[in-house]
Amino acid sequence: MTPPEEPLPAAEGERLQKVMAAAGVASRRVSEQMIVEGRVRVNGKVVTELGRRVRPDRDLVAVDGVAVQLDPSRRYVMLNKPVGVVSTMKDERGRPDLRRFTERFEERLFNVGRLDAETSGLLLLTNDGELAHVLAHPSFGVEKTYIAKVTGEVTPATLRTLLKGVDLDDGPIAADRARLLGAPTRGRSMVEVTLHSGRNRIVRRMLDAVGHPVEELVRRQFGPLHLGTLASGSLRDLTKVELGSLLTLARREGEPQPGGQGVGRKPAGDPKGRRPARDIED
């Protein structure tokens, strides 16, 4: 759903090309050229007039189909969560938590979804509650890719079973993609599994159901984000390309509405949109 066009009085808002330049899209002159060429959309509609004004805290801007974040207060950080760290900002049982990674930032960051303590890999930290809601909520079906070291020799028949679906105590589940990485060695196999489900410990339970308990599990991909060579325990800000891809996905899945910072739906129970409606432990 596209936000309705709301013309602004001449004295309100900021010029579109100025806002684009401030967001790091391009210089003001190049931004003007993009607008004239019809490459810029505001709230889903192509804008070609240079006098167009926008509200950075409300309007949704996209360039060449890629969403642009206009709010400089938003932060997006990728963490390679180590094994042994729980995905919470304050663990009541005193276990290592995410505060050791977030305390260095001025912004109050929180995690998008969860990885259990025994699972390592890609975890997104942000202060954008609306985007976090879309990315973490199971109903939006954001894809995640895991690499699992499992007990036993996984066969093509086992992979077909994962793709067809297995029955768990909370209902059937099927992988979107599954493949064997290399040949099994010493009674162990490496399996890559991609799925969009957000059920608790779902990858471990799926592989256990087909007779291959997980020994090690790492999340390598979350939506358009890839862990790459980021070392365990390290974190970094998303690149502009990564952020554009992430915002584009979130806006498409979240059906943007007027007044949204990054996407249109706010988390249930949180009118200020600070936290995702539901945290799922993968």
C-alpha positions as a Python dict, from the first residue, in 0.01 Angstrom:
ca = {
    (1, 'M'): (0, 0, 0),
    (2, 'T'): (143, 336, -104),
    (3, 'P'): (113, 640, 124),
    (4, 'P'): (-115, 909, -22),
    (5, 'E'): (45, 1213, -172),
    (6, 'E'): (34, 1504, 71),
    (7, 'P'): (147, 1831, -90),
    (8, 'L'): (343, 2052, 144),
    (9, 'P'): (320, 2428, 174),
    (10, 'A'): (625, 2599, 28),
    (11, 'A'): (763, 2683, 372),
    (12, 'E'): (739, 2327, 507),
    (13, 'G'): (973, 2036, 467),
    (14, 'E'): (1310, 2032, 291),
    (15, 'R'): (1395, 2021, -75),
    (16, 'L'): (1420, 1666, -199),
    (17, 'Q'): (1766, 1707, -354),
    (18, 'K'): (1901, 1852, -28),
    (19, 'V'): (1762, 1560, 171),
    (20, 'M'): (1908, 1310, -75),
    (21, 'A'): (2250, 1471, -54),
    (22, 'A'): (2236, 1472, 328),
    (23, 'A'): (2149, 1101, 320),
    (24, 'G'): (2460, 1031, 115),
    (25, 'V'): (2281, 932, -205),
    (26, 'A'): (2482, 1173, -420),
    (27, 'S'): (2582, 1538, -439),
    (28, 'R'): (2299, 1787, -460),
    (29, 'R'): (2364, 1845, -831),
    (30, 'V'): (2367, 1474, -912),
    (31, 'S'): (2054, 1427, -700),
    (32, 'E'): (1882, 1695, -904),
    (33, 'Q'): (1972, 1509, -1222),
    (34, 'M'): (1831, 1187, -1077),
    (35, 'I'): (1505, 1365, -999),
    (36, 'V'): (1476, 1515, -1348),
    (37, 'E'): (1544, 1172, -1502),
    (38, 'G'): (1252, 1022, -1309),
    (39, 'R'): (1468, 792, -1098),
    (40, 'V'): (1332, 910, -763),
    (41, 'R'): (1007, 812, -595),
    (42, 'V'): (849, 974, -292),
    (43, 'N'): (586, 766, -114),
    (44, 'G'): (574, 536, -416),
    (45, 'K'): (524, 805, -679),
    (46, 'V'): (780, 931, -930),
    (47, 'V'): (887, 1290, -865),
    (48, 'T'): (1047, 1498, -1140),
    (49, 'E'): (1009, 1854, -1010),
    (50, 'L'): (1311, 2003, -836),
    (51, 'G'): (1099, 2213, -603),
    (52, 'R'): (944, 1912, -432),
    (53, 'R'): (970, 1925, -53),
    (54, 'V'): (971, 1622, 178),
    (55, 'R'): (967, 1547, 548),
    (56, 'P'): (1265, 1326, 633),
    (57, 'D'): (1087, 1192, 942),
    (58, 'R'): (777, 1083, 748),
    (59, 'D'): (819, 1051, 372),
    (60, 'L'): (959, 740, 206),
    (61, 'V'): (1215, 800, -67),
    (62, 'A'): (1356, 547, -313),
    (63, 'V'): (1616, 592, -588),
    (64, 'D'): (1623, 345, -878),
    (65, 'G'): (1389, 125, -676),
    (66, 'V'): (1619, 114, -372),
    (67, 'A'): (1493, 259, -44),
    (68, 'V'): (1684, 544, 117),
    (69, 'Q'): (1699, 609, 491),
    (70, 'L'): (1654, 982, 548),
    (71, 'D'): (1666, 974, 928),
    (72, 'P'): (2030, 1011, 1044),
    (73, 'S'): (1939, 899, 1396),
    (74, 'R'): (1880, 542, 1281),
    (75, 'R'): (2163, 293, 1317),
    (76, 'Y'): (2208, -53, 1169),
    (77, 'V'): (2489, -281, 1288),
    (78, 'M'): (2583, -636, 1192),
    (79, 'L'): (2719, -860, 1467),
    (80, 'N'): (2878, -1203, 1436),
    (81, 'K'): (2742, -1336, 1763),
    (82, 'P'): (2975, -1582, 1934),
    (83, 'V'): (2866, -1908, 2089),
    (84, 'G'): (2785, -1866, 2459),
    (85, 'V'): (2622, -1523, 2427),
    (86, 'V'): (2246, -1500, 2479),
    (87, 'S'): (2042, -1275, 2250),
    (88, 'T'): (1915, -1031, 2508),
    (89, 'M'): (2028, -694, 2639),
    (90, 'K'): (2018, -806, 3002),
    (91, 'D'): (2017, -1168, 3102),
    (92, 'E'): (1843, -1232, 3434),
    (93, 'R'): (2060, -1539, 3494),
    (94, 'G'): (2384, -1345, 3459),
    (95, 'R'): (2496, -1512, 3137),
    (96, 'P'): (2699, -1317, 2877),
    (97, 'D'): (2457, -1097, 2683),
    (98, 'L'): (2460, -838, 2405),
    (99, 'R'): (2543, -539, 2626),
    (100, 'R'): (2913, -599, 2572),
    (101, 'F'): (2857, -518, 2204),
    (102, 'T'): (2601, -236, 2229),
    (103, 'E'): (2742, -29, 2514),
    (104, 'R'): (2996, 137, 2282),
    (105, 'F'): (2718, 305, 2082),
    (106, 'E'): (2541, 625, 2178),
    (107, 'E'): (2217, 493, 2033),
    (108, 'R'): (2009, 244, 2232),
    (109, 'L'): (2038, -59, 2006),
    (110, 'F'): (1850, -386, 2032),
    (111, 'N'): (1861, -716, 1845),
    (112, 'V'): (1635, -816, 1557),
    (113, 'G'): (1517, -1164, 1649),
    (114, 'R'): (1732, -1409, 1839),
    (115, 'L'): (1996, -1677, 1805),
    (116, 'D'): (2016, -1929, 2086),
    (117, 'A'): (2328, -1931, 2302),
    (118, 'E'): (2476, -2233, 2119),
    (119, 'T'): (2424, -2078, 1775),
    (120, 'S'): (2667, -1824, 1632),
    (121, 'G'): (2644, -1594, 1334),
    (122, 'L'): (2467, -1296, 1188),
    (123, 'L'): (2257, -1086, 1422),
    (124, 'L'): (2128, -740, 1331),
    (125, 'L'): (2134, -465, 1594),
    (126, 'T'): (1937, -145, 1537),
    (127, 'N'): (1729, 131, 1695),
    (128, 'D'): (1473, 118, 1410),
    (129, 'G'): (1179, -53, 1577),
    (130, 'E'): (951, -60, 1275),
    (131, 'L'): (1208, -222, 1050),
    (132, 'A'): (1292, -469, 1327),
    (133, 'H'): (925, -564, 1357),
    (134, 'V'): (901, -658, 990),
    (135, 'L'): (1231, -845, 980),
    (136, 'A'): (1174, -1043, 1300),
    (137, 'H'): (806, -1125, 1274),
    (138, 'P'): (737, -1478, 1138),
    (139, 'S'): (442, -1359, 927),
    (140, 'F'): (673, -1160, 697),
    (141, 'G'): (887, -1463, 612),
    (142, 'V'): (1234, -1314, 581),
    (143, 'E'): (1476, -1582, 457),
    (144, 'K'): (1766, -1698, 674),
    (145, 'T'): (2050, -1930, 575),
    (146, 'Y'): (2235, -2153, 821),
    (147, 'I'): (2532, -2386, 798),
    (148, 'A'): (2509, -2683, 1031),
    (149, 'K'): (2769, -2940, 1126),
    (150, 'V'): (2568, -3251, 1200),
    (151, 'T'): (2627, -3604, 1320),
    (152, 'G'): (2608, -3872, 1051),
    (153, 'E'): (2635, -3886, 674),
    (154, 'V'): (2359, -3681, 514),
    (155, 'T'): (2229, -3831, 189),
    (156, 'P'): (2041, -3678, -106),
    (157, 'A'): (1731, -3856, 22),
    (158, 'T'): (1763, -3672, 353),
    (159, 'L'): (1788, -3338, 171),
    (160, 'R'): (1473, -3422, -24),
    (161, 'T'): (1296, -3497, 303),
    (162, 'L'): (1394, -3155, 441),
    (163, 'L'): (1261, -2989, 125),
    (164, 'K'): (940, -3192, 127),
    (165, 'G'): (884, -3125, 494),
    (166, 'V'): (903, -3294, 833),
    (167, 'D'): (644, -3316, 1109),
    (168, 'L'): (738, -3153, 1438),
    (169, 'D'): (542, -3127, 1761),
    (170, 'D'): (428, -2776, 1665),
    (171, 'G'): (338, -2862, 1305),
    (172, 'P'): (502, -2948, 972),
    (173, 'I'): (796, -2749, 837),
    (174, 'A'): (990, -2756, 510),
    (175, 'A'): (1319, -2596, 412),
    (176, 'D'): (1318, -2352, 122),
    (177, 'R'): (1658, -2484, 14),
    (178, 'A'): (1894, -2748, 147),
    (179, 'R'): (2227, -2876, 19),
    (180, 'L'): (2527, -3073, 130),
    (181, 'L'): (2856, -2883, 156),
    (182, 'G'): (3133, -3118, 53),
    (183, 'A'): (3150, -3489, 127),
    (184, 'P'): (3079, -3626, 476),
    (185, 'T'): (3397, -3691, 673),
    (186, 'R'): (3457, -3884, 993),
    (187, 'G'): (3089, -3945, 1042),
    (188, 'R'): (2990, -3580, 1016),
    (189, 'S'): (2831, -3365, 744),
    (190, 'M'): (2806, -2996, 665),
    (191, 'V'): (2459, -2889, 555),
    (192, 'E'): (2333, -2552, 435),
    (193, 'V'): (1966, -2487, 512),
    (194, 'T'): (1760, -2186, 405),
    (195, 'L'): (1413, -2123, 541),
    (196, 'H'): (1181, -1837, 628),
    (197, 'S'): (1021, -1985, 937),
    (198, 'G'): (1083, -1813, 1268),
    (199, 'R'): (994, -2098, 1499),
    (200, 'N'): (1203, -2161, 1808),
    (201, 'R'): (1525, -2359, 1742),
    (202, 'I'): (1371, -2471, 1414),
    (203, 'V'): (1691, -2569, 1229),
    (204, 'R'): (1811, -2789, 1514),
    (205, 'R'): (1473, -2956, 1546),
    (206, 'M'): (1442, -3018, 1171),
    (207, 'L'): (1781, -3182, 1145),
    (208, 'D'): (1724, -3383, 1460),
    (209, 'A'): (1395, -3506, 1310),
    (210, 'V'): (1577, -3654, 1009),
    (211, 'G'): (1834, -3826, 1230),
    (212, 'H'): (2120, -3578, 1217),
    (213, 'P'): (2163, -3389, 1546),
    (214, 'V'): (2335, -3051, 1514),
    (215, 'E'): (2681, -3021, 1665),
    (216, 'E'): (2754, -2666, 1547),
    (217, 'L'): (2525, -2407, 1388),
    (218, 'V'): (2597, -2067, 1236),
    (219, 'R'): (2363, -1823, 1062),
    (220, 'R'): (2538, -1692, 751),
    (221, 'Q'): (2261, -1487, 591),
    (222, 'F'): (1963, -1284, 707),
    (223, 'G'): (1748, -1147, 426),
    (224, 'P'): (1987, -959, 193),
    (225, 'L'): (2265, -947, 454),
    (226, 'H'): (2564, -1184, 435),
    (227, 'L'): (2806, -1247, 721),
    (228, 'G'): (3104, -1256, 485),
    (229, 'T'): (3442, -1249, 660),
    (230, 'L'): (3324, -1072, 976),
    (231, 'A'): (3508, -1240, 1264),
    (232, 'S'): (3329, -1395, 1559),
    (233, 'G'): (3256, -1128, 1821),
    (234, 'S'): (3308, -844, 1572),
    (235, 'L'): (3054, -594, 1447),
    (236, 'R'): (3028, -324, 1182),
    (237, 'D'): (2780, -74, 1044),
    (238, 'L'): (2588, -185, 739),
    (239, 'T'): (2711, -45, 410),
    (240, 'K'): (2483, 187, 212),
    (241, 'V'): (2418, -95, -35),
    (242, 'E'): (2324, -338, 242),
    (243, 'L'): (2104, -83, 414),
    (244, 'G'): (1929, 4, 88),
    (245, 'S'): (1855, -364, 22),
    (246, 'L'): (1732, -416, 378),
    (247, 'L'): (1504, -111, 377),
    (248, 'T'): (1368, -203, 34),
    (249, 'L'): (1280, -551, 160),
    (250, 'A'): (1124, -417, 479),
    (251, 'R'): (915, -156, 301),
    (252, 'R'): (789, -410, 52),
    (253, 'E'): (700, -663, 320),
    (254, 'G'): (566, -408, 566),
    (255, 'E'): (333, -214, 337),
    (256, 'P'): (456, 140, 417),
    (257, 'Q'): (209, 391, 553),
    (258, 'P'): (242, 768, 610),
    (259, 'G'): (447, 857, 914),
    (260, 'G'): (677, 553, 903),
    (261, 'Q'): (1050, 582, 962),
    (262, 'G'): (1142, 279, 757),
    (263, 'V'): (832, 66, 723),
    (264, 'G'): (465, 123, 784),
    (265, 'R'): (355, -115, 1055),
    (266, 'K'): (437, -57, 1419),
    (267, 'P'): (497, -345, 1659),
    (268, 'A'): (187, -455, 1845),
    (269, 'G'): (181, -327, 2198),
    (270, 'D'): (444, -61, 2136),
    (271, 'P'): (295, 260, 1990),
    (272, 'K'): (640, 418, 1969),
    (273, 'G'): (771, 137, 1751),
    (274, 'R'): (1082, 70, 1959),
    (275, 'R'): (1080, -308, 1970),
    (276, 'P'): (976, -591, 1738),
    (277, 'A'): (645, -747, 1831),
    (278, 'R'): (800, -1086, 1879),
    (279, 'D'): (1151, -1220, 1924),
    (280, 'I'): (1204, -1569, 1786),
    (281, 'E'): (1500, -1781, 1886),
    (282, 'D'): (1635, -1960, 1579),
}
